[in-house]
Amino acid sequence: MYRKILITTDGSAVSQHTACAGVKFAQQMGAEVLALFVAPEYQYPVYVEIIPPSYPSEEEYVAQMRRMGEDYMGRIMRSCAAASLQHSCMTAFSDATALKIVEVAEQQGCDLIFMGSHGRSGWGQLLLGSVTNKVLSHTTKPVLVHRLISEPAAG
């Protein structure tokens, strides 16, 4: 049914738990996995005339975010390899995370976006303004929302 599934992560325990569920789902479907980490755009310091020496250059920032993304997506890649699934990962840069997720899913030919929800309801959900809700409102692709009722144990 699905040939290529986009699984997003932000590196948190919640997103790692969701990603593991996404890999299991992909295994059931026999689908390829594309793991995605969206890092914020580099921000130039606008409050000073001279950039402080301790402030990372744009190249240093990009390299650091790519390393972080590879670290976050490493568990997903290992799970995919253990399940004998085709897989790849990508770090993208944007301050509009939801729109970048939708864009990558479209550009990479993904059939499904697999994302998490923190299981909030009522006012918590209304005030959340979550990336998941924004993706749902900006894509025509199917989105499978993995609802997490309780926080996973750290580790």
Accessible surface in RSA format (square Angstrom, percent):
REM  Atomic radii and reference values for relative SASA: ProtOr
REM  Chains: A
REM  Algorithm: Lee & Richards
REM  Probe-radius: 1.40
REM  Slices: 20
REM RES _ NUM      All-atoms   Total-Side   Main-Chain    Non-polar    All polar
REM                ABS   REL    ABS   REL    ABS   REL    ABS   REL    ABS   REL
RES MET A   1   186.43  96.5 112.26  74.3  74.17 176.6 100.99  85.9  85.43 113.2
RES TYR A   2    36.75  17.2  33.65  19.1   3.10   8.1  14.44  10.9  22.31  27.5
RES ARG A   3   180.64  75.8 172.15  87.8   8.48  20.2  75.35 103.0 105.29  63.8
RES LYS A   4    36.31  17.7  36.31  22.3   0.00   0.0  12.72  11.5  23.59  25.1
RES ILE A   5     0.00   0.0   0.00   0.0   0.00   0.0   0.00   0.0   0.00   0.0
RES LEU A   6     0.00   0.0   0.00   0.0   0.00   0.0   0.00   0.0   0.00   0.0
RES ILE A   7     0.00   0.0   0.00   0.0   0.00   0.0   0.00   0.0   0.00   0.0
RES THR A   8    17.62  12.5  15.05  15.3   2.57   6.1   7.22   9.7  10.40  15.7
RES THR A   9     8.13   5.8   0.00   0.0   8.13  19.4   3.42   4.6   4.72   7.1
RES ASP A  10    92.27  64.6  77.54  77.2  14.74  34.8  36.40  85.7  55.87  55.7
RES GLY A  11    22.30  27.5   0.00   N/A  22.30  27.5   1.97   5.4  20.33  45.5
RES SER A  12    47.80  40.4  35.63  47.5  12.17  28.0  44.44  94.6   3.35   4.7
RES ALA A  13    47.71  43.9  30.86  47.6  16.85  38.3  37.45  52.7  10.26  27.2
RES VAL A  14    14.37   9.5  14.27  12.9   0.10   0.2  14.27  12.4   0.10   0.3
RES SER A  15    16.07  13.6  13.84  18.5   2.23   5.1  16.06  34.2   0.01   0.0
RES GLN A  16    20.93  11.7  20.87  15.2   0.07   0.2  16.77  35.7   4.16   3.2
RES HIS A  17    75.14  41.1  70.24  48.8   4.90  12.5  47.24  48.7  27.90  32.5
RES THR A  18     2.12   1.5   2.12   2.1   0.00   0.0   1.98   2.7   0.14   0.2
RES ALA A  19     0.21   0.2   0.21   0.3   0.00   0.0   0.21   0.3   0.00   0.0
RES CYS A  20    29.85  22.6  27.19  30.3   2.65   6.2  17.28  43.8  12.56  13.5
RES ALA A  21    24.30  22.3  17.21  26.6   7.09  16.1  19.97  28.1   4.33  11.5
RES GLY A  22     0.00   0.0   0.00   N/A   0.00   0.0   0.00   0.0   0.00   0.0
RES VAL A  23     6.53   4.3   6.53   5.9   0.00   0.0   6.53   5.7   0.00   0.0
RES LYS A  24   137.09  66.9 135.90  83.4   1.19   2.8  80.49  72.4  56.60  60.3
RES PHE A  25    39.34  19.7  37.55  23.3   1.78   4.6  38.84  23.5   0.50   1.4
RES ALA A  26     0.00   0.0   0.00   0.0   0.00   0.0   0.00   0.0   0.00   0.0
RES GLN A  27    96.13  53.8  82.46  60.3  13.67  32.6  19.45  41.4  76.68  58.2
RES GLN A  28   141.02  78.9 103.31  75.5  37.71  89.8  41.29  87.9  99.73  75.6
RES MET A  29    66.90  34.6  43.52  28.8  23.38  55.7  45.74  38.9  21.16  28.0
RES GLY A  30    62.14  76.6   0.00   N/A  62.14  76.6  27.99  76.8  34.16  76.5
RES ALA A  31     1.69   1.6   0.00   0.0   1.69   3.8   1.32   1.9   0.36   1.0
RES GLU A  32    50.70  29.1  46.72  35.3   3.98   9.5   4.77   9.2  45.92  37.5
RES VAL A  33     0.00   0.0   0.00   0.0   0.00   0.0   0.00   0.0   0.00   0.0
RES LEU A  34     4.77   2.7   4.77   3.4   0.00   0.0   4.77   3.3   0.00   0.0
RES ALA A  35     0.00   0.0   0.00   0.0   0.00   0.0   0.00   0.0   0.00   0.0
RES LEU A  36     0.67   0.4   0.02   0.0   0.65   1.6   0.02   0.0   0.65   1.7
RES PHE A  37     9.85   4.9   9.85   6.1   0.00   0.0   9.85   6.0   0.00   0.0
RES VAL A  38    19.13  12.6   2.90   2.6  16.23  39.1   2.90   2.5  16.23  44.0
RES ALA A  39     0.10   0.1   0.00   0.0   0.10   0.2   0.10   0.1   0.00   0.0
RES PRO A  40    74.80  54.5  73.02  66.6   1.78   6.5  74.26  61.3   0.54   3.4
RES GLU A  41    75.24  43.2  73.27  55.4   1.96   4.7  19.44  37.6  55.79  45.6
RES TYR A  42    27.59  12.9  10.60   6.0  16.98  44.2   8.15   6.1  19.44  24.0
RES GLN A  43   105.54  59.0 100.81  73.7   4.73  11.3  50.53 107.5  55.01  41.7
RES TYR A  44   127.65  59.6 115.89  65.9  11.76  30.6  94.15  70.8  33.49  41.3
RES PRO A  45    14.11  10.3   0.21   0.2  13.90  50.5   3.79   3.1  10.32  64.1
RES VAL A  46   140.60  92.5 107.53  97.3  33.07  79.7 113.01  98.2  27.59  74.8
RES TYR A  47   155.99  72.8 118.97  67.7  37.02  96.3 109.90  82.6  46.08  56.8
RES VAL A  48    60.96  40.1  39.35  35.6  21.61  52.1  47.43  41.2  13.53  36.7
RES GLU A  49   183.06 105.1 140.57 106.4  42.49 101.2  61.13 118.2 121.93  99.6
RES ILE A  50   143.61  81.7 133.47  99.4  10.14  24.4 136.80  98.5   6.81  18.5
RES ILE A  51    87.84  50.0  73.42  54.7  14.42  34.7  73.42  52.9  14.42  39.1
RES PRO A  52    42.36  30.9  35.87  32.7   6.49  23.6  41.11  33.9   1.25   7.8
RES PRO A  53   143.35 104.5 104.62  95.4  38.72 140.8 117.71  97.2  25.64 159.4
RES SER A  54   107.47  90.8  72.50  96.8  34.97  80.6  58.00 123.5  49.47  69.3
RES TYR A  55    62.41  29.1  49.47  28.1  12.94  33.7  34.75  26.1  27.66  34.1
RES PRO A  56    47.44  34.6  43.87  40.0   3.58  13.0  47.21  39.0   0.23   1.4
RES SER A  57    46.09  38.9  36.89  49.2   9.20  21.2  41.28  87.9   4.82   6.7
RES GLU A  58    71.74  41.2  68.36  51.7   3.37   8.0  12.58  24.3  59.16  48.3
RES GLU A  59   131.09  75.3 121.87  92.2   9.22  22.0  70.74 136.8  60.35  49.3
RES GLU A  60   101.51  58.3  94.49  71.5   7.02  16.7  42.50  82.2  59.01  48.2
RES TYR A  61    31.92  14.9  31.92  18.2   0.00   0.0  28.17  21.2   3.75   4.6
RES VAL A  62    41.86  27.5  41.86  37.9   0.00   0.0  41.86  36.4   0.00   0.0
RES ALA A  63    40.40  37.1  34.96  53.9   5.44  12.4  39.62  55.8   0.78   2.1
RES GLN A  64    84.82  47.4  84.17  61.5   0.65   1.5  15.03  32.0  69.79  52.9
RES MET A  65    17.71   9.2  17.71  11.7   0.00   0.0  15.65  13.3   2.06   2.7
RES ARG A  66   107.80  45.3 107.71  54.9   0.10   0.2  38.87  53.1  68.93  41.8
RES ARG A  67   149.24  62.7 143.60  73.2   5.64  13.4  72.06  98.5  77.18  46.8
RES MET A  68    63.64  33.0  59.26  39.2   4.39  10.4  43.24  36.8  20.40  27.0
RES GLY A  69     0.00   0.0   0.00   N/A   0.00   0.0   0.00   0.0   0.00   0.0
RES GLU A  70   109.36  62.8 101.42  76.7   7.94  18.9  31.23  60.4  78.13  63.8
RES ASP A  71   107.38  75.2  88.71  88.3  18.67  44.1  24.56  57.8  82.81  82.6
RES TYR A  72    51.63  24.1  48.48  27.6   3.15   8.2  24.24  18.2  27.39  33.8
RES MET A  73     1.43   0.7   1.43   0.9   0.00   0.0   1.43   1.2   0.00   0.0
RES GLY A  74    13.63  16.8   0.00   N/A  13.63  16.8  13.50  37.0   0.13   0.3
RES ARG A  75   104.10  43.7 103.95  53.0   0.15   0.4  31.51  43.1  72.59  44.0
RES ILE A  76     3.11   1.8   1.31   1.0   1.80   4.3   3.11   2.2   0.00   0.0
RES MET A  77    29.86  15.5  28.96  19.2   0.90   2.1  25.30  21.5   4.56   6.0
RES ARG A  78   160.07  67.2 152.21  77.6   7.86  18.7  79.03 108.0  81.04  49.1
RES SER A  79    34.78  29.4  25.37  33.9   9.40  21.7  15.28  32.5  19.50  27.3
RES CYS A  80     0.00   0.0   0.00   0.0   0.00   0.0   0.00   0.0   0.00   0.0
RES ALA A  81    59.85  55.0  40.50  62.5  19.35  44.0  44.55  62.7  15.30  40.5
RES ALA A  82    91.85  84.5  49.99  77.1  41.87  95.2  63.01  88.7  28.85  76.4
RES ALA A  83    20.92  19.2   6.07   9.4  14.85  33.8  11.47  16.1   9.45  25.0
RES SER A  84   105.00  88.7  69.28  92.5  35.72  82.3  44.88  95.6  60.12  84.2
RES LEU A  85    18.36  10.2  11.18   8.0   7.18  18.0  13.49   9.5   4.87  13.1
RES GLN A  86   134.64  75.3 122.07  89.2  12.57  29.9  48.91 104.1  85.73  65.0
RES HIS A  87    67.36  36.8  42.30  29.4  25.06  64.1  23.76  24.5  43.60  50.7
RES SER A  88    47.24  39.9  41.14  54.9   6.11  14.1  41.30  87.9   5.94   8.3
RES CYS A  89    54.78  41.4  29.08  32.4  25.70  60.4   0.00   0.0  54.78  59.1
RES MET A  90    57.86  30.0  51.60  34.1   6.26  14.9  53.31  45.3   4.55   6.0
RES THR A  91    17.28  12.3   4.52   4.6  12.76  30.4   2.02   2.7  15.26  23.1
RES ALA A  92    11.50  10.6   5.92   9.1   5.57  12.7  11.50  16.2   0.00   0.0
RES PHE A  93    36.30  18.2  26.36  16.3   9.94  25.9  26.36  16.0   9.94  28.4
RES SER A  94    16.12  13.6  14.05  18.7   2.07   4.8   2.01   4.3  14.10  19.8
RES ASP A  95    95.15  66.6  59.61  59.3  35.53  84.0  39.97  94.1  55.18  55.0
RES ALA A  96    45.22  41.6  35.98  55.5   9.23  21.0  44.39  62.5   0.83   2.2
RES THR A  97    43.96  31.3  40.43  41.0   3.54   8.4  18.37  24.7  25.60  38.7
RES ALA A  98     5.91   5.4   3.77   5.8   2.14   4.9   3.77   5.3   2.14   5.7
RES LEU A  99    89.34  49.8  85.38  61.1   3.96  10.0  85.69  60.2   3.66   9.8
RES LYS A 100    42.18  20.6  40.19  24.7   1.99   4.7   7.78   7.0  34.40  36.6
RES ILE A 101     4.27   2.4   4.27   3.2   0.00   0.0   4.27   3.1   0.00   0.0
RES VAL A 102    24.51  16.1  23.82  21.6   0.70   1.7  23.82  20.7   0.70   1.9
RES GLU A 103    72.86  41.8  66.48  50.3   6.37  15.2  27.70  53.6  45.16  36.9
RES VAL A 104     5.39   3.5   5.25   4.8   0.13   0.3   5.39   4.7   0.00   0.0
RES ALA A 105     0.06   0.1   0.06   0.1   0.00   0.0   0.06   0.1   0.00   0.0
RES GLU A 106   110.72  63.6  98.84  74.8  11.88  28.3  42.18  81.6  68.54  56.0
RES GLN A 107   124.14  69.4  87.29  63.8  36.85  87.7  38.16  81.2  85.97  65.2
RES GLN A 108    62.70  35.1  51.31  37.5  11.39  27.1   5.05  10.7  57.65  43.7
RES GLY A 109    44.61  55.0   0.00   N/A  44.61  55.0  32.71  89.8  11.89  26.6
RES CYS A 110     0.95   0.7   0.00   0.0   0.95   2.2   0.00   0.0   0.95   1.0
RES ASP A 111    31.94  22.4  24.03  23.9   7.90  18.7  12.74  30.0  19.20  19.1
RES LEU A 112     3.15   1.8   3.15   2.3   0.00   0.0   3.15   2.2   0.00   0.0
RES ILE A 113     0.00   0.0   0.00   0.0   0.00   0.0   0.00   0.0   0.00   0.0
RES PHE A 114     4.50   2.3   4.50   2.8   0.00   0.0   4.50   2.7   0.00   0.0
RES MET A 115     7.86   4.1   7.68   5.1   0.18   0.4   7.86   6.7   0.00   0.0
RES GLY A 116    21.20  26.1   0.00   N/A  21.20  26.1   8.04  22.1  13.17  29.5
RES SER A 117    29.50  24.9  24.92  33.3   4.58  10.6  10.93  23.3  18.57  26.0
RES HIS A 118    72.12  39.4  58.59  40.7  13.53  34.6  27.70  28.5  44.43  51.7
RES GLY A 119    18.84  23.2   0.00   N/A  18.84  23.2   0.34   0.9  18.50  41.4
RES ARG A 120   108.81  45.7  93.70  47.8  15.11  36.0  27.34  37.4  81.46  49.4
RES SER A 121    79.85  67.5  65.29  87.1  14.56  33.6  28.88  61.5  50.97  71.4
RES GLY A 122    55.93  69.0   0.00   N/A  55.93  69.0  44.46 122.0  11.47  25.7
RES TRP A 123   185.53  74.5 180.17  87.2   5.36  12.6 150.55  80.3  34.97  56.7
RES GLY A 124    31.84  39.3   0.00   N/A  31.84  39.3  24.81  68.1   7.03  15.8
RES GLN A 125    92.40  51.7  89.46  65.4   2.93   7.0  14.25  30.3  78.15  59.3
RES LEU A 126   124.04  69.1  99.12  70.9  24.92  62.7 105.18  73.9  18.86  50.7
RES LEU A 127   139.15  77.5 110.28  78.9  28.88  72.6 114.04  80.1  25.11  67.6
RES LEU A 128    61.80  34.4  36.93  26.4  24.87  62.5  42.89  30.1  18.91  50.9
RES GLY A 129    42.82  52.8   0.00   N/A  42.82  52.8  32.83  90.1   9.99  22.4
RES SER A 130    20.76  17.5  13.86  18.5   6.90  15.9  18.52  39.4   2.24   3.1
RES VAL A 131    57.47  37.8  54.72  49.5   2.76   6.6  54.72  47.5   2.76   7.5
RES THR A 132    13.61   9.7  13.19  13.4   0.42   1.0   5.23   7.0   8.37  12.7
RES ASN A 133    54.97  37.9  49.66  48.0   5.32  12.8  20.82  50.1  34.15  33.0
RES LYS A 134   103.61  50.5 102.55  62.9   1.06   2.5  54.39  49.0  49.22  52.4
RES VAL A 135     0.00   0.0   0.00   0.0   0.00   0.0   0.00   0.0   0.00   0.0
RES LEU A 136    83.14  46.3  64.27  46.0  18.87  47.4  64.52  45.3  18.62  50.1
RES SER A 137    86.52  73.1  47.83  63.8  38.69  89.1  50.83 108.2  35.70  50.0
RES HIS A 138   101.61  55.5  75.19  52.3  26.42  67.6  55.50  57.2  46.10  53.6
RES THR A 139    24.52  17.4   3.99   4.0  20.53  48.9   3.89   5.2  20.63  31.2
RES THR A 140   143.47 102.0 106.17 107.6  37.31  88.9  88.67 119.1  54.80  82.8
RES LYS A 141    44.74  21.8  35.12  21.5   9.62  22.9  10.66   9.6  34.08  36.3
RES PRO A 142    66.27  48.3  54.18  49.4  12.09  44.0  66.05  54.5   0.22   1.4
RES VAL A 143    28.17  18.5   1.55   1.4  26.63  64.2   1.81   1.6  26.37  71.5
RES LEU A 144    56.25  31.3  51.72  37.0   4.53  11.4  56.25  39.5   0.00   0.0
RES VAL A 145    53.55  35.2  30.68  27.8  22.87  55.1  30.68  26.7  22.87  62.0
RES HIS A 146    41.89  22.9  39.29  27.3   2.60   6.7  23.83  24.6  18.06  21.0
RES ARG A 147   129.57  54.4 109.72  55.9  19.84  47.2  43.10  58.9  86.47  52.4
RES LEU A 148    15.47   8.6  14.20  10.2   1.27   3.2  14.63  10.3   0.84   2.3
RES ILE A 149   134.92  76.8 109.43  81.5  25.49  61.4 109.75  79.0  25.17  68.3
RES SER A 150    81.54  68.9  72.02  96.1   9.51  21.9  46.27  98.5  35.27  49.4
RES GLU A 151   127.25  73.1 104.59  79.1  22.66  54.0  60.36 116.7  66.89  54.6
RES PRO A 152    34.12  24.9  12.30  11.2  21.82  79.3  22.97  19.0  11.14  69.3
RES ALA A 153    98.11  90.2  64.91 100.2  33.20  75.5  76.05 107.1  22.06  58.4
RES ALA A 154    98.12  90.2  67.25 103.8  30.87  70.2  67.91  95.6  30.21  80.0
RES GLY A 155   103.63 127.8   0.00   N/A 103.63 127.8  61.38 168.4  42.25  94.6
END  Absolute sums over single chains surface
CHAIN  1 A     9023.7       7053.9       1969.8       5088.9       3934.8
END  Absolute sums over all chains
TOTAL          9023.7       7053.9       1969.8       5088.9       3934.8
